[in-house]
Structure formats: structure tokens, C-alpha cells
Amino acid sequence: MHIMACLKPVPEPDTVKVDPETHTLKRESAKLILNPADRFALEAAVRLKENTRGKVTAVMMGPPNAAPLLKEAFACGADEVFLLSDRAFAGADTLATSYVLAKAAERLGPFDLIVCGKVSLDGETAQVGPELAAWLSWPSVIWVKEITYKDGQLVLTRLTDEGEEVVSLTLPGVITIEPESNEPRPPSLKRLLSLAEKEVPTLTAEDLAAEPERLGLSGSPTRVLDVFTPTYEGKKEYLSGPPEEVVEQLVKILKERGLI
Ligand SMILES: Cc1cc2nc3c(=O)[nH]c(=O)nc-3n(C[C@H](O)[C@H](O)[C@H](O)COP(=O)(O)OP(=O)(O)OC[C@H]3O[C@@H](n4cnc5c(N)ncnc54)[C@H](O)[C@@H]3O)c2cc1C
């Protein structure tokens, strides 16, 4: 089984600052780490390849300084790693990000399965996995905690809001992995050292034969208009009078404030 593992570089929370003018994260000054949820996705992919004598290709869309994180992914069991990096990718929202990952799947595949983390630490939309499936017209299953491979199909136990359910997925497909559903292995020092002097292969927009208008800001239908820390102010208002009048006043206030 050939599995693509999608790994996102995220800023280490303590090192990140927001640009007050553009409202975007000042990523250049932040230290990058592997998105914590993606460690579980990578481990799930590596276990599945071990059970099926397959191969894991890890891909990451990110800036050039994210490359060492892919060496870490190699040390944790990925067979091949690729950084998807190009100035044209800057400002990508989830649609443009998932488009680049889909182009990588076409360029580096064929893949039987794509494994994503459940959600990123910084963007936190959980949209990229399902959107990637949509670009490829593949089925997707989210919040997966157990995987069994049987006769060309995956039998998946997934979490739901109510509990758990077992579903089968005909391949090729995309899954997102529930954090804490496995124990990611520590990086192998031997594998890490074997890459010490090597460059991580980088693919650009041109290498992916990506359509320029689908990339970065121009390929992103959403815009960040503002970023702020919400403040909560407690306010009290007392309504007095006979109960019928109080109810009337209350309904009027709630309507005025658009709450009912
Ligand atoms: C208008 C707008 C502008 C933005 N501008 C920028 C910008 O200039 N620079 C910037 O860095 N971000 C920018 N972002 C954030 C960026 O869109 C998201 O970080 C990105 O699309 C992924 O979404 P997410 O973080 O919600 O991932 P989720 O959907 O929460 O991630 C789920 C999983 O998808 C996979 N995944 C997600 N992203 C990647 C990736 N890059 N590579 C590989 N796998 C991945 C991982 O497996 C991850 O666990 C912008 C967002 C918006 C809306």
C-alpha cells in the first residue's frame, strides 16, 4: 500500500506573534514544530505500511525552514519526504492548501491512501483532509482511531459525537486520525543521521503543474479580516414590574439585540 502522510509545520505557540497591520501570523520569527496531531497520523501510516509491506511518502507544504521537520518524519518511519515550497503558495487558505496537496498526490502517486491529522494547532479548521478528498474525488473518513486492512478495503473505527462507529472505506481514500489513538514512535537516531548531509527534496508550483490562479492568495476565497483576543464583559440589567410587563420588556430587548 502506498500511503501519503500530510504533515503541517506549525509555529511553536510560545514563539508566535501577530502582525498588527496585516493580522497574519509573523511566521518568520517563530520556531516551527511538527503539528502535534500529525505525529499520530504519521504513526498510523507507518504501522499500516508495516502491516501491508507498503511505503509512506510524507509531504509538507511550508517554508524552506520547515525542511528539518521532514527529516524528523523520515526518522519516525516515512520512506520518502517532500517539501512543497514556493512563494506562490503564500497566503493560502484551506482550499488553496488542499489543492497543492492534491497536486502533490497526483505528482508523487499513485497512492492508495492519504492520511492527515485531525486538526492543526494554528489554523484549527480540520478542513484540509476532507477538501483534499474532494479535489481528488475520493471518499474520506474523519476522526479515525483504529484501522484494519482487509481485502483491499480499510475497516475503520471512528469517533462520533455520540460514541464510535465502524465503517469500511474502499480505496483510494483520505482519512484523518484522532490524536492519542496510537503511541507515536520516537525518531530513530540512525535514520536521522543518515539524512544529516542530505537536502530534503523540494517541489515547486511548476514541479506540481499547479494552476497559478488556484495558488496562494489568488486561489483563496477566504480572507483574514481581523485577529483579536475576545474580551468578555459581564453586564447586568434589572427589569421590574408585573410579570407580564417584564416578559414583554424581555422579549423586546432580546429581539432588538437579534437574540431571538
Ligand atoms: C485568508 C487566509 C490567509 C492565510 N494566510 C496564510 C499565510 O500567509 N501563511 C500561512 O502559513 N498560513 C496562512 N493561512 C492559514 C492556512 O490557510 C492554513 O494554515 C492552512 O490552509 C491549513 O488549514 P488548517 O491550519 O486549518 O489545517 P487543518 O485543516 O486543521 O489541518 C488538518 C490536517 O491537514 C493537513 N495539513 C494542513 N495543512 C498542511 C500543510 N501545509 N502541509 C501538509 N499537510 C497539511 C495535516 O495533516 C493537518 O493535521 C491563511 C488562512 C487564511 C484563511
The ligand as a Gaussian input file, in Angstrom:
#p B3LYP/6-31G(d) Opt

LIG

0 1
 C       -7.102000      34.103000       4.152000
 C       -6.098000      33.235000       4.779000
 C       -4.775000      33.562000       4.631000
 C       -3.817000      32.754000       5.188000
 N       -2.540000      33.095000       5.004000
 C       -1.591000      32.294000       5.458000
 C       -0.227000      32.596000       5.212000
 O        0.108000      33.624000       4.615000
 N        0.706000      31.729000       5.651000
 C        0.334000      30.590000       6.305000
 O        1.224000      29.818000       6.658000
 N       -0.946000      30.285000       6.587000
 C       -1.904000      31.108000       6.185000
 N       -3.202000      30.809000       6.434000
 C       -3.525000      29.606000       7.200000
 C       -3.667000      28.453000       6.242000
 O       -4.753000      28.629000       5.394000
 C       -3.928000      27.205000       6.990000
 O       -2.903000      27.068000       7.916000
 C       -3.912000      26.013000       6.061000
 O       -4.805000      26.185000       4.995000
 C       -4.290000      24.747000       6.723000
 O       -5.519000      24.892000       7.384000
 P       -5.611000      24.474000       8.889000
 O       -4.420000      25.014000       9.584000
 O       -6.943000      24.864000       9.398000
 O       -5.453000      22.901000       8.788000
 P       -6.457000      21.668000       9.223000
 O       -7.473000      21.551000       8.199000
 O       -6.902000      21.928000      10.640000
 O       -5.397000      20.559000       9.167000
 C       -5.792000      19.180000       9.137000
 C       -4.661000      18.358000       8.604000
 O       -4.397000      18.694000       7.238000
 C       -3.006000      18.518000       6.957000
 N       -2.404000      19.803000       6.577000
 C       -2.870000      21.045000       6.806000
 N       -2.019000      21.965000       6.318000
 C       -0.988000      21.285000       5.767000
 C        0.223000      21.656000       5.121000
 N        0.571000      22.949000       4.969000
 N        1.044000      20.694000       4.659000
 C        0.707000      19.383000       4.816000
 N       -0.386000      18.973000       5.448000
 C       -1.236000      19.900000       5.920000
 C       -2.373000      17.996000       8.248000
 O       -2.388000      16.593000       8.220000
 C       -3.332000      18.535000       9.319000
 O       -3.297000      17.823000      10.517000
 C       -4.179000      31.604000       5.940000
 C       -5.526000      31.315000       6.113000
 C       -6.481000      32.117000       5.547000
 C       -7.927000      31.786000       5.753000

